[in-house]
Each structure stands twice: as C-alpha cells, then as structure tokens.
C-alpha cells in the first residue's frame, strides 16, 4: 500500500539574512543549500524551476519574433 504523497512546503523565513540568501540561489545550487537540508533542497528546486520557466518563456518570445520576421 503506497501512502499518499504530501505536498512539498516552500521554506518560510522571517530572517532577513536567510531571505537574502534564498534570493541569491543559483541554478547550480551550493554547499550552503546542502547544509540547510530539506529546506535548502526545496529552495533550490523552487529557484531552479523558476529559472527554467523564465528561460523557456524568453526562448518562446524569441521564436515568436523570428516567426513574425520571416
């Protein structure tokens, strides 16, 4: 019997230093995120997915402009 998977909670922080750290997360991640454990992993995945979505949207915009030109 497989248990129902629980949704992943996004990290919540009221610490300004941690909030700044989460804003500076790169797509590649860091050892600092690994040291934070699950919270760091969740934060990295969220940032990675946001970067990928942004990149995909930008690529679609460029593709649309190319189609319009020619």
C-alpha positions as a Markdown table, in Angstrom:
| # | Residue | x | y | z |
|---|---|---|---|---|
| 1 | Unk | 0.0 | 0.0 | 0.0 |
| 2 | Unk | 1.5 | 3.3 | -1.1 |
| 3 | Unk | 0.9 | 6.3 | 1.2 |
| 4 | Unk | -0.5 | 9.5 | -0.4 |
| 5 | Unk | 2.4 | 11.9 | -1.1 |
| 6 | Unk | 2.2 | 15.1 | 0.9 |
| 7 | Unk | 2.7 | 18.4 | -1.0 |
| 8 | Unk | 6.2 | 20.0 | -0.5 |
| 9 | Unk | 6.0 | 23.1 | 1.6 |
| 10 | Unk | 8.0 | 26.0 | 0.5 |
| 11 | Unk | 10.5 | 27.4 | 3.0 |
| 12 | Unk | 9.2 | 30.2 | 5.1 |
| 13 | Unk | 11.5 | 32.6 | 6.9 |
| 14 | Unk | 11.3 | 35.9 | 8.6 |
| 15 | Unk | 15.1 | 36.2 | 8.9 |
| 16 | Unk | 16.3 | 38.9 | 6.5 |
| 17 | Unk | 19.7 | 37.2 | 6.1 |
| 18 | Unk | 18.1 | 33.9 | 5.1 |
| 19 | Unk | 15.7 | 35.7 | 2.8 |
| 20 | Unk | 18.6 | 37.4 | 1.0 |
| 21 | Unk | 20.4 | 34.0 | 0.8 |
| 22 | Unk | 17.3 | 32.4 | -0.8 |
| 23 | Unk | 17.1 | 35.3 | -3.4 |
| 24 | Unk | 20.7 | 34.7 | -4.4 |
| 25 | Unk | 20.4 | 31.0 | -5.1 |
| 26 | Unk | 21.8 | 30.0 | -8.5 |
| 27 | Unk | 20.5 | 27.3 | -10.8 |
| 28 | Unk | 23.5 | 25.1 | -9.9 |
| 29 | Unk | 22.9 | 25.4 | -6.1 |
| 30 | Unk | 25.6 | 25.5 | -3.4 |
| 31 | Unk | 27.0 | 23.7 | -0.4 |
| 32 | Unk | 25.2 | 26.1 | 1.8 |
| 33 | Unk | 21.9 | 24.8 | 0.5 |
| 34 | Unk | 23.0 | 21.3 | 1.1 |
| 35 | Unk | 23.9 | 22.2 | 4.7 |
| 36 | Unk | 20.3 | 23.5 | 5.2 |
| 37 | Unk | 19.0 | 20.1 | 4.4 |
| 38 | Unk | 15.4 | 19.7 | 3.2 |
| 39 | Unk | 14.7 | 23.4 | 3.4 |
| 40 | Unk | 17.7 | 24.2 | 1.2 |
| 41 | Unk | 16.8 | 21.5 | -1.3 |
| 42 | Unk | 13.3 | 22.8 | -1.6 |
| 43 | Unk | 14.5 | 26.4 | -2.0 |
| 44 | Unk | 17.0 | 25.3 | -4.7 |
| 45 | Unk | 14.3 | 23.3 | -6.6 |
| 46 | Unk | 11.9 | 26.2 | -6.5 |
| 47 | Unk | 14.6 | 28.6 | -7.8 |
| 48 | Unk | 15.8 | 26.2 | -10.5 |
| 49 | Unk | 12.2 | 25.7 | -11.7 |
| 50 | Unk | 11.6 | 29.4 | -11.8 |
| 51 | Unk | 14.8 | 30.0 | -13.8 |
| 52 | Unk | 13.9 | 27.2 | -16.3 |
| 53 | Unk | 10.4 | 28.7 | -16.7 |
| 54 | Unk | 11.8 | 32.1 | -17.3 |
| 55 | Unk | 14.3 | 30.8 | -19.8 |
| 56 | Unk | 11.6 | 28.9 | -21.6 |
| 57 | Unk | 9.4 | 31.9 | -21.8 |
| 58 | Unk | 12.2 | 34.0 | -23.2 |
| 59 | Unk | 13.0 | 31.4 | -25.8 |
| 60 | Unk | 9.4 | 31.3 | -26.9 |
| 61 | Unk | 9.4 | 35.1 | -27.2 |
| 62 | Unk | 12.4 | 35.0 | -29.4 |
| 63 | Unk | 10.9 | 32.1 | -31.5 |
| 64 | Unk | 7.7 | 34.2 | -31.9 |
| 65 | Unk | 9.7 | 37.2 | -33.1 |
| 66 | Unk | 11.6 | 35.1 | -35.6 |
| 67 | Unk | 8.4 | 33.7 | -37.0 |
| 68 | Unk | 7.0 | 37.2 | -37.3 |
| 69 | Unk | 10.1 | 38.3 | -39.2 |
| 70 | Unk | 10.1 | 35.7 | -41.6 |
